[in-house]
Amino acid sequence: MKNKIYLTLLLLFGLMVLFSFKRVKGNEDENLFAIPSNFPKPTYHFKSNPLTTEGVELGKTLFYDAIISSDNTVSCGSCHQQSAGFTQHGHAFSHGVNDLLTKRNSMPLYNLAWSTSFGWDGGVHDLDLFAISPITNPVEMNENMANVLDKLRKSQNYPSLFKNAFGSEEINTERFLKALSQFMLTMVSANSKYDQYMRMEGVELDEKELAGLELFKQKCASCHAGELFTDYSFRNNGLEPAKVEDLGRFEVNQQESDKHKFKVPSLRNLGYTAPYMHDGRFETLEQVLDHYAGKVVKSEYLDPILQQNGKLGISLSSDEKVKIIAFLKTLDDDYFIKKESFSESSLKTVIPKKDILDDVKKLSFGNEKHQLIMNESLVFYLKLKDAILKKETNKAAVLANKLALSLDRIDRKNLDIASRVYFDKVYQGIAFDADHIIEGKALAQHQFDHFGELSANMFRLMASFKPSDKPLFYYESSEKKFSWLSNLSNEESTSIIKPYQFKDLKKRAIQP
């Protein structure tokens, strides 16, 4: 009897979820996109680009392939990572080719079918044109569409993928952009605790979350409106002017009244998408609410909502902040973050990756002093690795600084020209990531992300110079985009590594 009741309840729950999403007419495969029952009608023009299984798969492959950047190192997925709500967790600014920095924080990608403009300044009004901006931006992908299409036409896999998606092997701009749109349109985030509560799917908000919801409606919903938690408008929210001026919406339309205005972002998945604001200046939600409660800067462009009755900002007590944050956490969609169909690991076509050994050169390195410096740097590195993996953020920051200073003692004058150029390039990469580890001492994930890139450059030095008198081992995990060097041949089975559950490790030995 109990089993029958359980099966009946399970069936009812399945039907409830099924009817919580409405299909979109025009899509050949209606399972690829559905409108959550608590969402409004999407604005995207599905009739001109109906979603197909093959089109979405092509778009996903393009999304994760660095072939669309000038040096084949940066993909859409580089700055829009699923584990971070398709943004770049811990990074104030997006990173482009040659580790160049943009001037804005990477916006998360989800629920794009409802958006009426794209980017912090809304400079693009059609999702099908959105990808052109990062591809042609000199500090992002630094490429042009003609080169992108030429590389795709000459590739081994893309002609057949385009044929599967569009009926012929023709590769053109329209098909390229529509395929990317098809994949991005499937990124629907609508299964948070809040969504399940609103759809009456057997989930309840607790007392603090409900109080936070009521406060949110009173104090935040004017801008972060509806089930999408944005009204898609552009507003100046009174931020202290940044060191590098960014005029926001004004750069698109040259209207004086739009200076320093930026798009109102959705508040979904905030638990995954830190830091916050267009320039990533706030690391925590507490800092965001502190800004609105008492740090809003008055200017001629400040939004009227933030200057009412002669007062700046939003009146928020400490208790109200706690309750609002409790509610905001109910907007985190763990299902969306972990959905396998969005991940690079679910691609049906393997994307060729540049082998890191291609960068390793045999350098002229006969100076005994240099050997001592490299060995000292390796000691700092190995200690840094342990601190990163143990999430000892302050210790990691100190060791990252020691590593960068140690390597900087290498006398470039004693290297031949080719070695000097190579060392400087690799060292700059290490120093860049070391700086981020130092700056991110309050964010373990931020340090973790940068340590992987730092390790790749340390491998380049160690494999080139071979200063150690014992073998070193380089581990790579493409699944979590993490790598590290070790002086142990079996470190993958040690207690410090096991908790991370790296499933796709590759190991290389660097012989002395």
N, C-alpha and C positions, 0 to 999 in steps of 0.2 A: 504493500500500500504506500509506504514512504517513497519507494522508488518511482511509483506512478505520479505521485504529487510532485516529486523533484523534476521528472521529465516534463510534466505539464507546465511547471513554472519556467523551465528552461526554454520551452517552445514559445511561451508567451513573451519572454524577454527577447528572444530572437526576432519575433514578429514586431515587437515594439521598436527595436533598433532599425529594422528594415523600413518601417513606415516613418521613421524619424528623418529620412532623407528622400527627397523627390528627384526623380530622374530628369535629365535635360534632353529635350527633343533635339534631334539633329545629329547627336553623337552616334557613331556606328556601334560602339561598345558602351552601353549606358552604365556599366560598372566602373568606368574610369572617372566619372564625375557625377556627383549628385548634390543637390541643394539640401543642406540640413533644414529640418522643418522650422527651426527657430531663426533662420537666416532670411534676409530679403532676397529678391530676385537679382541674379548677377547682372553686371553691365557688359560683360564680354560678348562679342559677336560670334557665338558658336557656329552659326550657319555658314560663315565664310571659312571656318577652320574646324570642322567637326573632329572630335578626338577619335583616334583609332589606336588599337594596341600597338601596331607597328610604328605609328607616328610618335606615340609617347615614348616607346623604347628608343627610337632614333634621337628624340629630344633629350632623353636622359643620358645617352651616350655622349652627345655633344656637350651637355652640361658638365660632365666630369672629365672631358678631354682637354688637356692643355694645348692641343694643336691649334686652338683658336687664338693663342697669344703669340707675340712676335718671336719669343725665344723658346716657345713650347714648354713653359714652366708654370703658367698660371691658367687655371680653369675657372669656370663659374663656381664650381664646388670648392675652390680654394678659399674664397671669401664668404661663401654661403654654405656652411657646414650643417648637416642635419642635426647633429648632437647639440648644436647651439641655436636651434630654431631657424636654421638656414641663414645665420649671420656668422660673424667671426668673434666668438666668445673671448672676452678679455682684451680685445684689440680696440683701442680708441679710434684708430684709423685703418682703413683697408690697406693691404699690402699688394703692390703690383709687381711688374717685372723688375728685375735687378733690385728687389727689396725697396723700391720707391714707395713713398707713402702718399695716399690721397689726402684730401683735406676734410673728409667726412667719415663718419662711422658707417659700417656696412649695414644696410637695412635688412631686416629679416624678410624671408620670402614665404608667404602663405596667404591664402584667401585672395589671390590676385585677380580672380574672376570678378570681384566686386570693386576693384580699385578703378578710379577714373583718371588717375595720373600716376606716374612712377618716378621714384627718386625723391630725395629730400626737398628739391626745389620744384618738383612736378614738371620738369622739362620735357618729359615724354608722355604723350597722351594715349598711346596704344601699346599694349603688351607686345604686339608683334614687332614693334620697333625698338623695344627696350634694350635688347642686347647690343645694339649698335653703339650705344654710349660707352659702356665699359670696354668694348673691343677696340674702339678707336681712341680712347683716352690715353695720352702718352704716359701717364703714371699708373695705369691699370694694366691693360693688355698690349697697348702700343702697337696695334695691328691695323690693317685695313681690310675691308670686305673682299676685295679682289684677291688678296693673298690667302685669306682664309678659304675661300671657295677653291682656289687653285690647289691648296694643300689637301683639301677634302677629295677633290677629283683624282688626285694622284695616289691617294691612300689605298690600302688593300681592302678595307672593309666598307667604307662609306658608300661607294656606288651601289652596292647591293642593298645596303640599309635604306638608302633613298628610294630604291626601286620597290622594296617591300612596303614602304610608307606611302609613296605617291604614284606608283605604277610604272615608273621609268627611272633610269639611272641619272637623269638630268639633275644636276646640283646647281641651284641658283639661290639668290638672296631670299626670295619669298619663301621657298621651301625650307631653307635653313632656319629662318626666323619663326616660321609657323611651327616647325618641329619643336624648337625650344619652348614656344608658348604652350604647346600641348602638354609637355612634361610639367611645366610650372603650374599650369591650371589644375593639375591633379593634386597639388599641395594644399589640400583643404584641412584646416585645423579647426575642429568643431566637436571634440570629444573630451573636453576638460570636465572637471567636477562640476563647474558652473553650468556647462551645457547639459549635462545629464540631469542636473537639478531642474533646469528650466524645462526640459522635455519630459519631466516626471518619470524618469527611468529608474526609480527606486533609490536615488541618491539624495541625501539631505545635507544642507549646509549647517554647520554648528552655530552656536549663539554668537560667537565673535565674528564669524564670516558673514552672518546675516546682518549684524550691526554695521559691519564694514560695507556691505552692499548698499544699505540705506544711506550711509554717509557718502558713499561714492556717487549715488544718484543726486545728492544735494550739492556736492562740491566739485565733482569732476566730469559729470556726464554732459555738460554743455559742449565740451569739445570731444571727449571720448564717448561718442554717442552710439546707442544701439548695440546690437549683438556683435558687431564688428569692432566696437570700442574705438571708433574714429569717425569723424564726420568728413574726413578727407580734405579739410580746409587747410589754409596756410596761415600761421599765426606767429607773432613775436611773443615769447613767453618770459621775457625779462631776464635773460641770461646776462651775466657779466661779459662784456666784450672779450673775445679771445685774442691771443697774441697775433694770430694770423686772421685778418678780417675775412669773413665770409658773409656776403650780402644775401645769400639764400635766393628766395623767389625773385628778387630784383634782377638777378643775373639772367633770368629767363625772359622777363617782360619789360624790364627797364622802367617800371612804374615806381615812383618815389615812395609811395605808401607801402610798398611790399619789401622794403629794405629789412634785412635780418629776420624775414619770415620763413618758416620751414613747415613742412607738412606735419600735421598732427598724426603721430604714429598710433597703430593699434597697441593695445596693452595686453594682448594675448602672449603667453609664453615668456613673460618677463623673467621668470626664474632661470631661463636658459640663455637670454640674449644680452646680458650685461656686457659692457657698460652702456649707459643711457645718454640720450640727447644726440643731436646731429654730429657733435664732435666727441662723443663718448666721455664727457668730462665727469660724469657721476658713476661711481662703481657700485653703489647700493641704492635700493629703493628708499631707504631712510634718507639718504642725501637728496634724492629727488624731492621728497615731500618737505624736507627742511628748506629747500630752495623756494617752493611755492608758499611756505608758511611765513618766511621772514627774510628772504634774500632776493626777491624780485627787484630788478633795476628799472627805474622809471626812464622812459625815453619817449620821443614823439611817435615811435612806431609800436609801442607796447599795446597788446591787445586790450580792448576796453573791459573785457571780463576780469582782467587782473588789476583793474584800478577803479573800483566802485566805492562810492560814498567817501571819497577822499582817502581810501586805504589801498595799499598795494598788496597783491598776492591773495592768498586764500587763508582764512582763519582756520587753523588746525591745532588742536591740543595734542599733547603727547599720546594720550589715550586714543584719540581719533586716528592718529597716524598708525598706531599699532593695529587698529581694527581694519583700516583701509588696506594695509599691507596684507593682512590675513585674507581679506576678500580677493585681492589681486592674485594671490597664490592659487586661488581656485580656478584661475584662467590658464594655468599651465596644463598642457595637453601631452601627457607622457606617451600616449598611443601614437600621436603624430611624430614625436621625436624618435620613436623606435620603429616606425612602420617600415618593414623590409623593402617594400616596392619603391621607396624613395632612395634607397641607399646605393652607393657605388658597387657594393659587393653583390647586388642582385642583377647587375648588367649581364645580358646574354652574350655580348661581344666584349672580349678582353681588350682594354685600351693599352697599347704599347707604352711602356714607361722607359724614360731615359735611364740607362744604367749608371749608377753613381761612379762606377769604375771608369766611365768614359772621361770623367773630369780629373782623374788622378794622373799626375805626371811624375816622372823621375826627375827630381830637382837636385841641383848642386848644393850639397849641404855638408861640408866637411869641417866646419868650425866646431871645436870641442865645446866652446862656451854655449853655442846654440843648442848642442845636444843636451847640455845640462838644463837649459831653459825649457826645452821641450819636455823633458822628463818631469821637471817641476810642474809644468802646466798640466801634464797628464795626471799628476797626483791631485791637483786642485779640481780637475775635471771629474775624476772618479768620486771624490768627496761630494762634489756638486750633484752628481747623479744620485747618490744615496739620499741627499737632502731633498731633492725633487720628488723622488719616489716615496719618501716618508712624509711628504707635504710639510717639511720644516721650512717654511717660506722665508723667515728672516735669515736663517743660516744659509739658505740657497742664495739669497741676495748678496751676502758677504762673499761667498765663494765665487759667484759669477764675476764679481768685481776683481777678486784676486786672480782669476783665470785670465781675464782681459788684460790686466796690468802685466802679468807675467809674459804673455805672448807678445805684448808690445815692446818688450825689451830686446826682441830679435833685431840685430843690426842689419838692416836691409842693404847697407853698402857692401857687405861681404857676400851678397848673393849675386849671381849673374843676372842679367836683365830679365830673362824669361822667368827665372825663379822669383825675382823680386815682384814682378807684376802679378804672378800667380799667388804668392804669399799675401800680398796686400789685398787682393780681391777676397781671398778666403778669410783673412783676418777681419776685414770689414764686416763680413757676414757674422762672424763670431761675436764681434763687439756689438753689433746691432742687436742680436738676440740676448746677449749678456745684459745690455742696458734695459731690455724689456723685463728680464728676470729680476733685475734690481728694482725697477719701478713697480713691478707687480708683486711686491712682497706680501700684499694683503690678498692676493688671488692665486691660489695653488694651481688652478686650471690654466690660468694665463702663463704661469711659469712652465707648466708641463708642455703646453703648446710650443713655446719658444725653445725649450730644451731639445726637442726633436730636431729642429733645424740647426741648432748649435752643434748637436752631435754629428750631423751629416758633414758639416764643415770641419769638425775635429777629425773625422775619419779621413777626409781629404788630406789633411796635414799629416796625420800619422801614417797613412798608406803611402804618401809621397816621401816623407823624410825617414820613416822607420827608425825613430830614435830609441825605442825600447829594445832591451836585449832579450825579451821574452815575447811570445806571440800575444797579439791582441785580437779581440773578437768584436765584430760589428754586427749588431742585431737590428733588423728592420721589421716593423709591423705596418703593413699598408692599411690594415683594418682600422687601426686607431691613429694612423699617421704619426707614429712615434718611432724613434731610433735611439740607440745608445751604444757606447763603447764599453768593453769590459776586459779585465785581465783574467777572467775566469772562462773556461771552456764550456761550463755547464750552468751559466748563470740563469738560464731560462727556468731552471728547476729550483732556484733558491727561494727562500721565504720572502725576500723583498720584491721579487718579480711575480711570483705565483698569483698573488691577489689581483693582478691586473688582467689575468686571463687572455694574454695575447695568443690568438689562435692561428695566426698566419705568419709566424716568425721565419725570417730568413737570416742565416748566419754566415758571415764571411770571416776568414782568418787573415790577419796581417802578420806575416812571418818576419822575424827580425832580419 
